Amino acid sequence: MAGTAEYLQDLFGFDGKVAVVIGGAGELGGGIARGLVQAGAHVVIADVMEEGCRKRCEQLESLGGKCSWTLIDVTRRESVEKALEAAMAVTGRVDALVNAAGVNFGASFLDYPEEKWDFIMNVNLKGIFLACQVFGKQMAQQGGGAILNFGSVTSLLPLSRVFGYAASKAGVLNLSRNIAQDLALQGVRVNTICPGFFPAEQNRKLLDEARVESIMRHTPMKRYGEPDELIGTALLLLSEKAGRFVTGAVVSVDGGFTASWF
């Protein structure tokens, strides 16, 4: 931890800063939270799962990091505002926000349930809208900050059976670019990371044998990504030291999946 932490702190400069990771109890959000802690940030885990928040904080603190947690329902503005209040209580500012919460569901288009569509849109798209608006306003008032939104390879490519998820993630990409334009002169940078196929909890139940075969056929590296493989890209996009002229960017971390699709 010591050597890694010193390297990341020197490279990205998060020492003493506060970073909120919405969805930080999950595997991918948790991996980025670990990188932020190692880079010196005080990380606030915000998630709908209380036990997951507790466990994640215990894990990060066992690495010598600074961590606190708060519950959040990203579909409710008042809950997002309470999460901001919890983060502000640490140092009076929020320097970085990661929007990693997400849900998925698979079915053929003609059988796709309307209630699943609505739920996915509320969490994946409305949730990012609310978080960016609530935290973005605070960042603009304090003179700057960085937001990293989770897109997906489905932001860029059509994939069968995950129609609600793909539509929501395409919306995240468009929304992020628009927010980046709107907040640029207020010192708030907004970027999007588009992971490929990782062992995230919302994907496992959808990965039958045929789908796994298709994914591997279209992934030049012929494997899934590991949560730690998102850390470097995420820290670059969030860092004022390393990425202060980067906003509106979209970075795929997918083992070459989007490059080889066509």
N, C-alpha and C positions, 0 to 999 in steps of 0.2 A: 504493500500500500504506500509506504513512504516514498520509494523511488518513483512510482507511477504518479502519485499525487504531486510531487515536486515538479515533474515534467509537465503534467497537464496544467498546473497552476501557472507555470512560466509561459507555456505556449498560448493558453486561452485567457488567463487573467480573470478568473471568477472568485478569487479570494475576497471574502467579506461581502459578496453579493448574495441576493436572495432570488432563488429560482423556484417557481411553482410548476409541478408536473401533474397535470390533470390526467387521470388514468395511470398514475404512478404505481398502483398496486399490481398492475398487469405486468406481463413479461417484457414487452418492448418499452413501455414507459418506465418500467423499473430499471431496465438497462441504462437508459439515458439518465435517470436519476442517480444511478451509481456513478456514471461518468461525471456528472455535475458536482457531486460530493467530492470525488477525487480531485476535481479541478479547483476545489476550495469554496464552493457555494454552500450556503445554508439552503437545503432543499425542503420545500413544503410539499408533501404528498397529499393530493386531493383526489379522492375516489369515493365511489358509492359504497364500497365494501369496507366496513370498519375493521374487521379482522385482518384484511389484506393491508390496510394502511398501517396497522400496528406492526405487523410482521415485516413490512418493507422498511419502516423506520428502525426497527431493531436490527435488521440486516445492515443498513447503512451506518448506524451508530457503531456496530461491531467492527466496521472498517475504520473507525476513528472520525467519521463524518458528523456534521451537524444536520439534524433533521427534525421536523415536526410534521404533524398531519392534521387534516381536517376533512370532514365528510362533505361531499358535493353531489348534487343532482344537476347535471349540466343542462337539463331541459327546463329548469326553473331559475329565472333571473335572481330571485331573492337568495337562492342557495349559492349561486355564483358570487353574488355580492358578499355573502358571509365568508366565502373562501378568500376573497380579496382582503377582507378585514382581518382574517386570521394570518394571512401572509404579511400584511402591513404591520402587524403587531411585533414582528421580528426586528425590523430596523427602520420602519417607517417608509419603505419603498419596496417595489418589486422590479427587479432588473430583467428577469427572463420568465417567459411562460411557454410551456410545452403543452399542446393539446393532443393528447395521445389516447383519449377515451374513444372506444368504438365498439359497435355491435354488427353482426352479420347474420344472414339467413339465406338458405339456398332452396330454390324451387324452380320449376319450369315457369315461363312467363305467364301462360294462360291460367296457371294454378297459383300464382303468387298472391298471398293474402294481403288485403288492403291494410289490415291492422299491423302486419309486419313492416310494410312499406312506411307507414306513418311512424312507427317506433324507431326504425332505422334513421329516417330523416330527422326526427327530433333529437336523437343522440348525436349522430355523426355530423349533421350539418347545422341545425339550429343550435346545438351545444357549442359549436365553434363560433358561430355568430355571436352568441351571448358572451362567451368568454373573451373573445377579441374586443367586443364593445366595452365590457365592464373593465377589463384589465387594460385595454388600450387607452381608455380615457384617463385612467390613473397614470399610465406611462407618459402620455402626452402632457399632463399637468406637471409631472416631475421633471420633464425635459428629455425623456428618452427611455428606451427599453427595446427588448427583442422578443418576438413571438415566433414560435415554430409550430406549424400545423401539420398534422399527419394526413397526407394524402395516401395514395396507393398506386400500384401499377394499374389498377382499375380506374384511376383518374385519367389515364392516358390511352388505355386499350379496353375494348369490350370483352368481357368474359361471361360465359354462359352461366345461368342459374343464380347469379348474385346481383340481380337487377337493381334492387334497392340500394345495396352497398355501393355498387359501381356508380349509380347516379349520384348518391350522396358524396362520394369521393371526387367525382368530377366537379360537383358544386363547390367542394372545399377548395379545389385548385383555383377555380375562377374567383371565388370569394377572397381568397388570400391575396391574389394579384391585385384585386381592386382595393383591398384594405391597405396594401403596401403603397399604392399610389396616393391614397387619401391621407396617410399618416406620415409620409416620408419627410415632409418639412417640419413635422413636430418631433422628429428624432426617434420615431418608433419604426423599427424594421420588422417586416413580416415575410417569412419564407416558408416553403413547403418541402417536406421530405416525403418521398414516395417509396416505401419499402416494397420489396418483392414478396416472396413467400418465406415467411418465418414461422416458427412453431408457436404462434400466438393462439391464445385460448379460443378466440372467436372463429378460427379457421379449422381447427382439428376435426370437428364433426362433419365438415364438408369435404374432407380429403379422402374420398374412396380411391380404390386402386386405379381406376381409369383416369381420374383427375390428377393423381400423383404422376402417372406416366406422362400425361400431357404436359404438366408443369416441368418435369425434368427434360422432356424433349425440347422445350423452348427456353431452357435455362442453360447457357453455355457452361457454367460452372458445375452443373449437374448435382446440385445439392441445395438444401435450404440454407437461409442465412441464420446467423446466431445473433441474439440480442446485442452483444458487445460490438458487433460490426456496424451498428448504427451510431455508436458513440462519437467517433471522430467527426462525421458529417454534422451531427446534431450540435456538437460544441462549436464547430466552425461557424455555423449559421447563427448561433446564439451569442457568440463572443463579440464584444465591442473591440477587443484587441485584435482578433484575427479576421473578423468579417464585417467591419464597420461600414464598408461600402457595398455590402451585399443586401439587397432587398428585392422582393418580388421574384426571387429565384425558386426554381423547382429542381430538386436533385433526386434522381432515382438511385436507390441502393438495392439492387435486385439481381446481382449475379449475371447481368447481361440480358435479362428477360425481355425488357422493352426494346433493346437493340436488335434482338434476333427474331422478333415476332413476325416480321414481314420477310 
